[in-house]
Amino acid sequence: MSGTSVEKMSESEIKSALEDLPKWNEVGGELQRTIQFDDFVASMVFVNRVADAAESDAHHPDILIRYNKVTLTLSTHDAGGITGKDFRLASTIDDMVG
Amino acid sequence: MSGTSVEKMSESEIKSALEDLPKWNEVGGELQRTIQFDDFVASMVFVNRVADAAESDAHHPDILIRYNKVTLTLSTHDAGGITGKDFRLASTIDDMVG
């Protein structure tokens, strides 16, 4: 094993890391946040920013767009759970929207 | 009532209309189709085309992006079910991807 951030985090590590990202929840073994915008167009602007970040990072969230609400769900399939990569992307997303 | 396509369709009307759109299914009272692409970037290109069509039509599907798979879910909230607007958007989407 490599010791890098792609190792699956333990439940206590996740709880601790979530303290720094209070807008995210652990749902079904994944990190999830729903963000509300003014309208569909604003949702799409945000989703394209997330997509660019995801592609740059080679780490892709599930993205659900429901008009003015976007739900992002993050986990690391290769690791079978939540890793440091997910928290890094979650933090990047928080920086986009506050 | 207006007699336009925003009236909720009956189950038999939906079944009949689905014969012309065999790639769509009725799931939980909504029209749904999942389309697979080569990669995440191709998914996003498609999603942006759908978003443009949705915005033009003032009728917005739920859009779920899971890397190279995009699931579209259509219903007409104002009518409380599936309407001709949903089938029209489904047909437009089919024209984009075959």
Backbone of each chain as ProteinMPNN parsed JSONL, in Angstrom:
{"seq_chain_A": "MSGTSVEKMSESEIKSALEDLPKWNEVGGELQRTIQFDDFVASMVFVNRVADAAESDAHHPDILIRYNKVTLTLSTHDAGGITGKDFRLASTIDDMVG", "coords_chain_A": {"N_chain_A": [[0.837, -1.199, 0.0], [0.313, 2.319, -0.532], [0.305, 4.555, 1.119], [-0.602, 7.012, 0.369], [-3.175, 9.542, -0.229], [-5.216, 8.004, -1.275], [-6.06, 5.935, 0.242], [-8.684, 4.258, 1.883], [-10.602, 5.978, 4.283], [-11.006, 5.741, 7.839], [-13.945, 5.46, 9.927], [-13.738, 7.178, 12.113], [-11.753, 8.918, 11.274], [-13.109, 10.106, 9.156], [-15.244, 11.392, 10.472], [-13.794, 13.252, 11.953], [-12.588, 14.757, 9.898], [-14.836, 15.838, 8.722], [-15.554, 17.803, 10.469], [-14.215, 20.036, 9.679], [-15.524, 20.601, 7.36], [-18.395, 21.51, 7.432], [-20.657, 21.667, 5.856], [-21.003, 19.387, 4.488], [-22.22, 16.019, 4.401], [-22.025, 12.633, 5.572], [-23.318, 10.153, 3.665], [-24.594, 7.09, 3.127], [-22.014, 5.999, 3.006], [-20.664, 7.822, 1.455], [-19.547, 11.163, 0.642], [-21.67, 13.961, 0.806], [-23.244, 16.855, -0.504], [-25.784, 19.281, -0.916], [-26.512, 22.021, -2.903], [-28.108, 25.12, -3.255], [-29.214, 27.212, -5.874], [-29.973, 30.295, -7.713], [-31.392, 29.716, -10.035], [-31.898, 27.438, -12.834], [-29.954, 27.978, -14.79], [-27.887, 29.11, -13.283], [-27.272, 26.896, -11.723], [-26.165, 25.255, -13.713], [-23.89, 26.697, -14.499], [-22.346, 26.475, -12.188], [-22.099, 23.642, -12.091], [-20.533, 23.175, -14.34], [-18.161, 24.358, -13.542], [-17.471, 22.695, -11.418], [-17.152, 20.357, -12.89], [-14.914, 20.951, -14.443], [-12.96, 21.17, -12.445], [-13.067, 18.595, -11.447], [-12.25, 17.098, -13.63], [-9.649, 18.049, -13.98], [-8.528, 17.078, -11.659], [-8.815, 14.439, -12.008], [-10.837, 13.101, -10.693], [-14.052, 12.313, -10.067], [-17.123, 13.519, -9.111], [-20.44, 12.204, -8.428], [-23.095, 13.899, -9.917], [-26.05, 15.512, -9.401], [-28.557, 17.289, -10.903], [-31.201, 19.273, -10.141], [-33.166, 21.359, -11.292], [-32.814, 24.224, -9.645], [-31.181, 23.169, -7.743], [-28.286, 21.451, -6.811], [-26.856, 18.372, -6.237], [-24.021, 16.917, -4.94], [-22.072, 14.03, -4.854], [-19.577, 12.234, -3.376], [-17.103, 9.767, -3.6], [-14.426, 7.373, -3.46], [-13.982, 5.154, -5.793], [-12.008, 3.238, -6.367], [-10.854, 2.831, -3.906], [-12.911, 1.953, -2.416], [-14.449, 3.524, -0.731], [-14.555, 6.541, 1.261], [-11.994, 8.894, 0.773], [-8.971, 10.872, 1.202], [-8.86, 12.223, -1.207], [-11.515, 12.776, -1.762], [-12.247, 14.53, 0.267], [-10.546, 16.608, -0.401], [-11.559, 17.425, -2.894], [-14.135, 18.151, -2.058], [-13.53, 20.356, -0.462], [-12.479, 22.076, -2.401], [-14.805, 22.524, -3.864], [-16.385, 23.804, -1.938], [-14.949, 26.161, -1.777], [-15.729, 27.33, -4.143], [-18.373, 28.109, -3.797], [-18.824, 28.963, -1.237]], "CA_chain_A": [[0.0, 0.0, 0.0], [1.153, 3.453, -0.876], [0.329, 5.606, 2.117], [-1.114, 8.279, -0.167], [-4.525, 9.884, 0.175], [-6.232, 7.148, -1.866], [-6.485, 4.882, 1.166], [-9.994, 4.455, 2.501], [-10.518, 6.546, 5.628], [-11.828, 5.101, 8.869], [-15.116, 6.25, 10.342], [-13.321, 8.266, 13.018], [-11.053, 9.898, 10.435], [-14.134, 10.838, 8.395], [-15.938, 12.301, 11.415], [-12.869, 14.338, 12.285], [-12.406, 15.614, 8.716], [-16.1, 16.54, 8.465], [-15.639, 18.987, 11.336], [-13.716, 21.179, 8.9], [-16.407, 20.802, 6.201], [-19.697, 21.277, 8.064], [-21.762, 21.655, 4.891], [-21.053, 18.049, 3.887], [-22.667, 14.917, 5.248], [-21.75, 11.279, 5.109], [-24.585, 9.504, 3.301], [-24.353, 5.815, 2.445], [-20.586, 5.771, 2.763], [-20.132, 8.82, 0.526], [-19.716, 12.559, 1.069], [-22.738, 14.567, 0.011], [-23.713, 18.213, -0.219], [-26.734, 19.858, -1.869], [-26.358, 23.472, -2.948], [-29.229, 25.757, -3.957], [-28.876, 28.404, -6.655], [-31.141, 31.102, -8.058], [-32.164, 29.112, -11.119], [-31.243, 26.337, -13.547], [-28.749, 28.471, -15.466], [-26.848, 29.234, -12.25], [-26.859, 25.517, -11.405], [-25.307, 24.734, -14.785], [-22.591, 27.391, -14.411], [-21.631, 25.81, -11.097], [-21.776, 22.252, -12.466], [-19.401, 23.195, -15.275], [-16.948, 24.639, -12.755], [-17.148, 21.438, -10.721], [-16.68, 19.395, -13.9], [-13.533, 21.318, -14.791], [-12.116, 20.798, -11.306], [-13.057, 17.124, -11.373], [-11.442, 16.571, -14.735], [-8.255, 18.393, -13.658], [-8.108, 16.249, -10.532], [-9.105, 13.045, -12.374], [-11.668, 12.553, -9.617], [-15.335, 12.798, -10.573], [-18.287, 13.283, -8.251], [-21.773, 12.09, -9.025], [-23.7, 15.234, -9.923], [-27.49, 15.5, -9.687], [-29.079, 18.644, -11.115], [-32.666, 19.352, -10.094], [-33.462, 22.775, -11.525], [-31.893, 25.152, -8.972], [-30.454, 22.454, -6.687], [-27.265, 20.508, -7.302], [-26.351, 17.472, -5.201], [-22.735, 16.304, -5.283], [-21.818, 12.843, -4.038], [-18.164, 11.92, -3.592], [-16.393, 8.659, -2.966], [-13.311, 6.918, -4.29], [-14.362, 3.775, -6.129], [-10.841, 2.346, -6.283], [-10.549, 2.557, -2.502], [-14.107, 1.389, -1.79], [-14.973, 4.381, 0.339], [-14.166, 7.951, 1.271], [-10.551, 9.091, 0.94], [-8.512, 12.253, 1.216], [-9.201, 12.851, -2.493], [-12.896, 13.273, -1.672], [-12.255, 15.743, 1.101], [-9.88, 17.685, -1.143], [-12.514, 17.938, -3.877], [-15.204, 18.823, -1.306], [-13.007, 21.652, -0.048], [-12.422, 22.881, -3.631], [-16.191, 22.901, -4.191], [-16.779, 24.827, -0.956], [-14.303, 27.434, -2.149], [-16.464, 27.916, -5.275], [-19.712, 28.608, -3.459], [-18.886, 29.489, 0.127]], "C_chain_A": [[0.874, 1.251, 0.0], [1.246, 4.512, 0.219], [-0.128, 6.951, 1.602], [-2.567, 8.453, 0.243], [-5.578, 8.993, -0.483], [-6.589, 5.964, -0.977], [-7.823, 5.242, 1.783], [-9.832, 4.964, 3.931], [-11.409, 5.763, 6.584], [-12.982, 6.029, 9.247], [-14.695, 7.416, 11.244], [-12.537, 9.333, 12.249], [-12.056, 10.756, 9.652], [-14.836, 11.848, 9.304], [-15.064, 13.511, 11.74], [-12.733, 15.308, 11.113], [-13.672, 16.414, 8.414], [-16.259, 17.777, 9.343], [-15.138, 20.241, 10.612], [-14.597, 21.501, 7.691], [-17.854, 20.585, 6.633], [-20.866, 21.242, 7.097], [-21.901, 20.306, 4.177], [-21.537, 17.043, 4.91], [-22.166, 13.6, 4.686], [-23.084, 10.578, 4.893], [-24.25, 8.222, 2.547], [-22.892, 5.599, 2.103], [-19.975, 6.706, 1.738], [-20.301, 10.208, 1.155], [-20.75, 13.22, 0.188], [-23.025, 15.994, 0.479], [-24.695, 18.635, -1.308], [-26.653, 21.371, -1.769], [-27.5, 24.058, -3.782], [-28.761, 27.032, -4.637], [-30.15, 29.173, -7.0], [-32.022, 30.42, -9.099], [-31.328, 28.024, -11.806], [-29.943, 26.785, -14.205], [-27.596, 28.598, -14.47], [-26.358, 27.856, -11.804], [-25.859, 25.012, -12.448], [-23.935, 25.413, -14.797], [-21.727, 26.712, -13.338], [-21.196, 24.401, -11.499], [-20.592, 22.218, -13.439], [-18.092, 23.538, -14.573], [-16.505, 23.389, -11.998], [-16.563, 20.427, -11.711], [-15.239, 19.683, -14.293], [-12.571, 20.899, -13.677], [-11.968, 19.279, -11.218], [-12.144, 16.537, -12.445], [-9.958, 16.86, -14.486], [-7.687, 17.444, -12.609], [-8.246, 14.758, -10.842], [-9.902, 12.345, -11.269], [-13.061, 13.154, -9.774], [-16.468, 12.496, -9.605], [-19.492, 12.85, -9.079], [-22.446, 13.445, -8.86], [-25.171, 15.096, -10.298], [-27.983, 16.937, -9.751], [-30.602, 18.571, -11.096], [-33.033, 20.824, -10.097], [-32.455, 23.679, -10.816], [-31.141, 24.5, -7.805], [-29.495, 21.445, -7.306], [-26.772, 19.684, -6.107], [-25.082, 16.786, -5.716], [-22.475, 15.164, -4.311], [-20.43, 12.324, -4.385], [-17.766, 10.644, -2.873], [-15.302, 8.228, -3.936], [-13.511, 5.435, -4.583], [-13.195, 2.811, -5.954], [-10.533, 1.944, -4.842], [-11.745, 1.955, -1.772], [-14.65, 2.234, -0.662], [-14.51, 5.811, 0.173], [-12.668, 8.053, 1.543], [-10.233, 10.581, 1.03], [-8.807, 12.971, -0.091], [-10.605, 13.457, -2.452], [-12.963, 14.541, -0.836], [-11.568, 16.9, 0.39], [-10.842, 18.286, -2.166], [-13.667, 18.673, -3.185], [-14.766, 20.235, -0.902], [-12.913, 22.606, -1.246], [-13.81, 23.393, -3.996], [-16.69, 23.97, -3.216], [-16.17, 26.185, -1.303], [-15.047, 28.122, -3.292], [-17.724, 28.635, -4.832], [-19.829, 29.187, -2.057], [-19.76, 28.643, 1.028]], "O_chain_A": [[2.013, 1.239, 0.467], [2.197, 5.294, 0.231], [-0.051, 7.944, 2.325], [-3.124, 7.627, 0.966], [-6.766, 9.221, -0.255], [-7.34, 5.083, -1.393], [-8.062, 6.39, 2.157], [-9.021, 4.441, 4.695], [-12.429, 5.199, 6.188], [-12.983, 7.217, 8.924], [-15.243, 8.513, 11.139], [-12.651, 10.522, 12.548], [-11.877, 11.965, 9.505], [-14.999, 13.013, 8.944], [-15.542, 14.644, 11.794], [-12.758, 16.525, 11.299], [-13.596, 17.535, 7.911], [-17.009, 18.693, 9.003], [-15.578, 21.356, 10.895], [-14.437, 22.551, 7.068], [-18.475, 19.594, 6.248], [-21.962, 20.828, 7.474], [-22.805, 20.114, 3.364], [-21.305, 17.182, 6.11], [-21.916, 13.469, 3.488], [-23.878, 10.428, 5.822], [-23.686, 8.268, 1.454], [-22.567, 5.077, 1.036], [-18.9, 6.433, 1.206], [-21.096, 10.395, 2.077], [-20.723, 13.067, -1.033], [-23.045, 16.293, 1.673], [-24.464, 18.376, -2.489], [-26.717, 21.934, -0.676], [-27.816, 23.564, -4.864], [-28.017, 27.826, -4.062], [-31.254, 28.769, -6.636], [-33.247, 30.53, -9.053], [-30.201, 27.738, -11.402], [-28.948, 26.061, -14.18], [-26.461, 28.236, -14.779], [-25.171, 27.67, -11.539], [-24.838, 24.416, -12.106], [-22.927, 24.764, -15.077], [-20.551, 26.42, -13.553], [-20.049, 24.015, -11.271], [-19.749, 21.324, -13.361], [-17.03, 23.057, -14.969], [-15.318, 23.068, -11.945], [-15.597, 19.73, -11.4], [-14.438, 18.763, -14.456], [-11.504, 20.344, -13.94], [-10.886, 18.757, -10.949], [-11.376, 15.608, -12.194], [-9.108, 16.011, -14.752], [-6.52, 17.059, -12.665], [-7.844, 13.913, -10.041], [-9.678, 11.175, -10.957], [-13.236, 14.364, -9.632], [-16.74, 11.331, -9.313], [-19.552, 13.099, -10.283], [-22.375, 14.061, -7.797], [-25.499, 14.62, -11.385], [-27.85, 17.701, -8.795], [-31.215, 17.898, -11.925], [-33.188, 21.448, -9.048], [-31.353, 23.884, -11.325], [-30.54, 25.192, -6.983], [-29.857, 20.689, -8.208], [-26.329, 20.235, -5.099], [-25.077, 16.164, -6.778], [-22.637, 15.313, -3.1], [-20.143, 12.014, -5.541], [-18.056, 10.464, -1.69], [-15.265, 8.666, -5.086], [-13.247, 4.576, -3.741], [-13.369, 1.7, -5.452], [-10.018, 0.856, -4.588], [-11.613, 1.497, -0.637], [-15.254, 1.706, 0.271], [-14.124, 6.236, -0.916], [-12.141, 7.382, 2.43], [-11.121, 11.429, 0.945], [-8.985, 14.189, -0.101], [-10.853, 14.515, -3.031], [-13.649, 15.501, -1.189], [-11.965, 18.052, 0.559], [-10.933, 19.507, -2.295], [-14.124, 19.706, -3.675], [-15.543, 21.185, -0.992], [-13.224, 23.791, -1.128], [-13.974, 24.548, -4.388], [-17.343, 24.93, -3.625], [-16.808, 27.225, -1.138], [-15.011, 29.347, -3.408], [-18.105, 29.649, -5.416], [-20.826, 29.83, -1.73], [-19.914, 28.955, 2.209]]}, "seq_chain_B": "MSGTSVEKMSESEIKSALEDLPKWNEVGGELQRTIQFDDFVASMVFVNRVADAAESDAHHPDILIRYNKVTLTLSTHDAGGITGKDFRLASTIDDMVG", "coords_chain_B": {"N_chain_B": [[-59.511, 24.519, -17.974], [-56.767, 24.079, -20.249], [-56.377, 22.37, -22.449], [-53.976, 22.058, -23.717], [-50.627, 20.695, -24.189], [-49.821, 20.453, -21.59], [-51.42, 19.013, -19.978], [-51.779, 16.325, -17.736], [-50.889, 13.077, -18.765], [-52.733, 10.064, -19.419], [-52.299, 6.67, -18.215], [-52.557, 4.87, -20.342], [-52.201, 6.518, -22.527], [-49.549, 7.236, -22.091], [-48.238, 4.753, -22.346], [-48.754, 4.23, -25.034], [-47.444, 6.4, -26.264], [-44.849, 5.85, -25.535], [-44.175, 3.801, -27.222], [-43.165, 4.963, -29.454], [-40.826, 5.945, -28.513], [-38.636, 4.047, -27.694], [-36.367, 3.901, -26.118], [-36.823, 5.05, -23.732], [-38.108, 4.772, -20.41], [-40.886, 4.383, -18.193], [-40.608, 5.384, -14.975], [-41.419, 5.38, -11.715], [-43.534, 7.182, -12.217], [-42.379, 9.0, -13.92], [-40.569, 9.922, -16.919], [-37.721, 8.197, -18.005], [-34.328, 7.922, -19.038], [-31.162, 6.425, -19.45], [-28.0, 7.208, -20.636], [-25.004, 6.154, -22.103], [-21.681, 7.301, -22.389], [-18.391, 7.934, -23.842], [-16.648, 8.954, -21.947], [-16.206, 11.125, -19.046], [-15.969, 13.771, -19.951], [-17.303, 13.718, -22.394], [-19.839, 13.121, -21.443], [-20.396, 15.554, -20.161], [-20.439, 17.369, -22.296], [-22.716, 16.527, -23.628], [-24.64, 16.938, -21.563], [-24.61, 19.704, -21.373], [-25.714, 20.361, -23.82], [-28.272, 19.317, -23.523], [-29.08, 20.936, -21.4], [-29.183, 23.445, -22.625], [-31.277, 23.015, -24.449], [-33.315, 22.472, -22.641], [-33.533, 24.872, -21.257], [-34.285, 26.597, -23.329], [-36.778, 25.56, -23.844], [-38.023, 25.992, -21.529], [-38.36, 23.888, -19.768], [-37.3, 21.541, -17.59], [-35.28, 18.797, -17.167], [-34.514, 16.407, -14.538], [-31.116, 15.766, -13.989], [-28.694, 13.387, -13.821], [-25.334, 12.835, -13.432], [-23.008, 10.419, -13.772], [-19.976, 9.867, -14.028], [-19.333, 8.454, -16.959], [-21.957, 8.068, -17.573], [-25.193, 9.276, -18.067], [-28.199, 10.064, -16.58], [-31.438, 10.92, -17.343], [-34.381, 12.393, -16.151], [-37.724, 12.933, -16.532], [-40.54, 14.903, -15.877], [-43.632, 16.7, -15.465], [-43.97, 19.083, -13.263], [-45.989, 20.951, -12.662], [-48.24, 19.755, -13.705], [-48.37, 17.45, -12.345], [-47.435, 14.989, -13.257], [-46.611, 12.983, -16.158], [-46.393, 14.659, -19.241], [-47.226, 15.913, -22.567], [-45.165, 17.711, -22.982], [-42.983, 16.494, -21.794], [-42.588, 14.24, -23.392], [-41.955, 15.541, -25.741], [-39.529, 16.794, -25.098], [-38.04, 14.495, -24.534], [-37.924, 13.351, -27.059], [-36.443, 15.297, -28.417], [-34.012, 14.993, -27.072], [-33.368, 12.378, -27.8], [-32.858, 12.844, -30.472], [-30.43, 14.081, -30.279], [-28.583, 12.132, -29.558], [-29.181, 9.715, -30.785]], "CA_chain_B": [[-58.277, 23.844, -18.4], [-56.388, 24.636, -21.531], [-56.322, 21.438, -23.575], [-52.641, 21.997, -24.32], [-49.848, 19.507, -23.856], [-49.433, 20.413, -20.19], [-52.297, 18.144, -19.188], [-51.22, 15.03, -17.358], [-51.326, 11.999, -19.655], [-53.189, 8.827, -18.777], [-51.369, 5.54, -18.33], [-52.63, 4.28, -21.69], [-51.564, 7.489, -23.433], [-48.099, 7.121, -21.887], [-47.785, 3.49, -22.959], [-48.822, 4.397, -26.487], [-46.393, 7.335, -26.68], [-43.535, 5.204, -25.327], [-43.867, 2.929, -28.364], [-42.354, 5.748, -30.399], [-39.564, 6.311, -27.843], [-38.356, 2.784, -26.994], [-35.211, 3.995, -25.216], [-37.278, 5.645, -22.486], [-38.96, 3.956, -19.549], [-41.624, 5.07, -17.145], [-40.067, 4.98, -13.674], [-41.973, 6.206, -10.633], [-44.37, 8.263, -12.74], [-41.582, 9.942, -14.712], [-39.861, 9.323, -18.053], [-36.304, 8.098, -17.674], [-33.395, 7.255, -19.946], [-29.741, 6.522, -19.12], [-27.191, 7.172, -21.851], [-23.585, 5.949, -21.791], [-20.738, 7.989, -23.273], [-17.029, 7.394, -23.754], [-15.97, 9.416, -20.73], [-16.869, 12.217, -18.323], [-16.012, 14.98, -20.781], [-18.391, 13.516, -23.358], [-21.086, 13.284, -20.675], [-20.638, 16.973, -19.896], [-20.82, 18.007, -23.568], [-24.127, 16.179, -23.82], [-25.459, 17.591, -20.529], [-24.756, 21.117, -21.723], [-26.678, 20.457, -24.928], [-29.595, 19.11, -22.917], [-29.395, 22.129, -20.595], [-29.59, 24.51, -23.55], [-32.614, 22.679, -24.953], [-34.247, 22.59, -21.517], [-33.72, 26.293, -20.965], [-35.069, 27.142, -24.445], [-38.134, 25.023, -23.766], [-38.499, 26.264, -20.161], [-38.784, 22.599, -19.207], [-35.977, 21.101, -17.128], [-35.208, 17.442, -16.616], [-33.481, 16.085, -13.558], [-29.953, 15.246, -14.715], [-27.706, 12.744, -12.946], [-24.1, 12.523, -14.148], [-22.134, 9.477, -13.062], [-18.819, 9.713, -14.914], [-19.677, 8.367, -18.388], [-23.382, 7.752, -17.725], [-26.099, 10.385, -17.733], [-29.6, 9.665, -16.447], [-32.38, 12.035, -17.455], [-35.682, 12.047, -15.597], [-38.627, 13.994, -16.987], [-41.964, 14.965, -15.576], [-44.119, 18.084, -15.463], [-44.414, 19.267, -11.88], [-47.251, 21.69, -12.622], [-49.342, 18.864, -14.066], [-48.358, 16.3, -11.444], [-47.18, 13.728, -13.954], [-45.987, 13.054, -17.483], [-47.22, 15.373, -20.224], [-46.655, 16.007, -23.905], [-43.897, 18.451, -22.903], [-41.926, 15.532, -21.464], [-42.297, 13.434, -24.583], [-41.303, 16.394, -26.733], [-38.131, 16.931, -24.687], [-37.412, 13.175, -24.714], [-37.662, 13.19, -28.486], [-35.322, 16.201, -28.717], [-32.802, 14.374, -26.527], [-33.05, 11.246, -28.676], [-32.271, 13.377, -31.708], [-29.028, 14.458, -30.011], [-27.689, 10.986, -29.324], [-29.554, 8.539, -31.556]], "C_chain_B": [[-58.014, 24.124, -19.868], [-56.406, 23.649, -22.693], [-54.977, 21.397, -24.267], [-51.899, 20.775, -23.8], [-49.421, 19.481, -22.397], [-50.429, 19.635, -19.334], [-51.614, 16.814, -18.932], [-51.792, 13.936, -18.267], [-51.797, 10.8, -18.838], [-52.162, 7.724, -18.995], [-51.391, 4.953, -19.75], [-52.029, 5.235, -22.725], [-50.035, 7.402, -23.329], [-47.566, 5.872, -22.567], [-47.739, 3.613, -24.476], [-47.683, 5.297, -26.976], [-45.003, 6.723, -26.526], [-43.17, 4.263, -26.473], [-43.015, 3.656, -29.401], [-40.997, 6.149, -29.807], [-39.078, 5.111, -27.016], [-37.169, 2.85, -26.038], [-35.574, 4.632, -23.881], [-38.16, 4.668, -21.728], [-39.738, 4.869, -18.618], [-41.148, 4.512, -15.809], [-40.631, 5.929, -12.617], [-42.774, 7.391, -11.144], [-43.61, 9.327, -13.495], [-40.979, 9.189, -15.903], [-38.373, 9.314, -17.752], [-35.519, 7.391, -18.779], [-31.973, 7.47, -19.423], [-28.934, 6.316, -20.397], [-25.722, 7.066, -21.451], [-22.711, 6.624, -22.849], [-19.343, 7.394, -23.098], [-16.357, 7.762, -22.429], [-16.752, 10.583, -20.117], [-17.0, 13.469, -19.183], [-17.141, 14.877, -21.805], [-19.75, 13.626, -22.669], [-21.417, 14.764, -20.505], [-21.024, 17.732, -21.164], [-22.311, 17.774, -23.815], [-25.022, 16.93, -22.826], [-25.65, 19.074, -20.85], [-25.692, 21.322, -22.904], [-28.105, 20.289, -24.401], [-30.015, 20.353, -22.134], [-29.856, 23.274, -21.49], [-31.004, 24.265, -24.07], [-33.661, 22.87, -23.864], [-34.57, 24.048, -21.231], [-34.551, 26.954, -22.065], [-36.541, 26.78, -24.31], [-38.784, 25.371, -22.427], [-39.046, 24.997, -19.515], [-37.522, 21.81, -18.885], [-36.015, 19.692, -16.568], [-34.318, 17.416, -15.373], [-32.352, 15.383, -14.31], [-28.972, 14.671, -13.7], [-26.507, 12.32, -13.791], [-23.261, 11.599, -13.269], [-21.015, 9.083, -14.02], [-19.257, 9.65, -16.39], [-21.14, 7.994, -18.623], [-24.215, 8.948, -17.259], [-27.526, 9.85, -17.697], [-30.475, 10.906, -16.437], [-33.746, 11.577, -16.977], [-36.625, 13.212, -15.839], [-40.026, 13.822, -16.411], [-42.346, 16.436, -15.533], [-44.736, 18.366, -14.109], [-45.775, 19.94, -11.811], [-48.455, 20.798, -12.907], [-49.397, 17.631, -13.165], [-48.14, 14.972, -12.136], [-46.498, 13.974, -15.285], [-46.944, 13.734, -18.451], [-46.543, 15.32, -21.597], [-45.344, 16.784, -23.922], [-42.729, 17.51, -22.619], [-41.574, 14.682, -22.678], [-41.608, 14.264, -25.653], [-39.824, 16.566, -26.381], [-37.377, 15.604, -24.852], [-37.037, 12.953, -26.176], [-36.495, 14.073, -28.932], [-34.003, 15.597, -28.254], [-32.396, 13.177, -27.381], [-32.394, 11.719, -29.968], [-30.797, 13.749, -31.506], [-28.087, 13.255, -30.019], [-28.037, 9.745, -30.127], [-30.131, 7.447, -30.677]], "O_chain_B": [[-58.943, 24.376, -20.636], [-56.448, 24.083, -23.845], [-54.846, 20.758, -25.312], [-52.45, 19.942, -23.081], [-48.713, 18.557, -21.996], [-50.304, 19.599, -18.11], [-50.956, 16.255, -19.81], [-52.997, 13.87, -18.507], [-51.328, 10.557, -17.726], [-51.279, 7.832, -19.846], [-50.345, 4.585, -20.286], [-51.415, 4.79, -23.695], [-49.324, 7.482, -24.33], [-46.564, 5.922, -23.28], [-46.795, 3.153, -25.119], [-47.036, 4.996, -27.979], [-44.09, 7.036, -27.29], [-41.995, 3.959, -26.676], [-42.242, 3.036, -30.131], [-40.124, 6.635, -30.525], [-39.104, 5.152, -25.786], [-36.984, 1.942, -25.228], [-34.726, 4.742, -22.995], [-38.864, 3.849, -22.32], [-39.306, 5.976, -18.298], [-41.271, 3.316, -15.546], [-40.352, 7.128, -12.629], [-42.707, 8.481, -10.576], [-44.116, 10.431, -13.697], [-40.893, 7.961, -15.887], [-37.824, 10.316, -17.292], [-35.975, 6.411, -19.368], [-31.624, 8.573, -19.002], [-29.163, 5.363, -21.142], [-25.253, 7.792, -20.574], [-22.975, 6.525, -24.047], [-19.142, 6.471, -22.309], [-15.596, 6.974, -21.866], [-17.813, 10.969, -20.608], [-18.026, 14.147, -19.146], [-17.852, 15.852, -22.047], [-20.699, 14.159, -23.242], [-22.563, 15.179, -20.678], [-21.851, 18.642, -21.11], [-23.057, 18.69, -24.162], [-26.046, 17.493, -23.213], [-26.725, 19.63, -20.625], [-26.383, 22.337, -22.984], [-29.016, 21.022, -24.785], [-31.171, 20.771, -22.199], [-30.802, 23.988, -21.158], [-31.825, 25.181, -24.126], [-34.757, 23.367, -24.125], [-35.722, 24.413, -20.994], [-35.421, 27.775, -21.776], [-37.428, 27.577, -24.617], [-39.96, 25.079, -22.213], [-40.057, 25.024, -18.813], [-36.762, 21.449, -19.784], [-36.717, 19.431, -15.591], [-33.476, 18.294, -15.182], [-32.593, 14.521, -15.154], [-28.482, 15.385, -12.825], [-26.644, 11.549, -14.741], [-22.86, 11.964, -12.163], [-21.112, 8.082, -14.73], [-19.521, 10.687, -16.997], [-21.521, 7.643, -19.74], [-23.967, 9.537, -16.207], [-28.002, 9.257, -18.666], [-30.283, 11.819, -15.633], [-34.215, 10.502, -17.351], [-36.366, 14.336, -15.409], [-40.61, 12.739, -16.457], [-41.482, 17.311, -15.561], [-45.862, 17.957, -13.824], [-46.622, 19.556, -11.004], [-49.555, 21.05, -12.413], [-50.355, 16.861, -13.217], [-48.607, 13.938, -11.659], [-45.893, 15.021, -15.514], [-48.138, 13.436, -18.484], [-45.455, 14.768, -21.76], [-44.498, 16.545, -24.784], [-41.627, 17.7, -23.133], [-40.399, 14.438, -22.955], [-40.768, 13.751, -26.392], [-38.963, 16.493, -27.259], [-36.216, 15.593, -25.26], [-35.964, 12.433, -26.483], [-35.658, 13.647, -29.728], [-32.995, 15.678, -28.957], [-31.212, 12.982, -27.655], [-31.487, 11.071, -30.49], [-30.013, 13.731, -32.455], [-26.934, 13.359, -30.439], [-27.25, 8.799, -30.147], [-30.497, 6.383, -31.176]]}, "name": "protein", "num_of_chains": 2, "seq": "MSGTSVEKMSESEIKSALEDLPKWNEVGGELQRTIQFDDFVASMVFVNRVADAAESDAHHPDILIRYNKVTLTLSTHDAGGITGKDFRLASTIDDMVGMSGTSVEKMSESEIKSALEDLPKWNEVGGELQRTIQFDDFVASMVFVNRVADAAESDAHHPDILIRYNKVTLTLSTHDAGGITGKDFRLASTIDDMVG"}
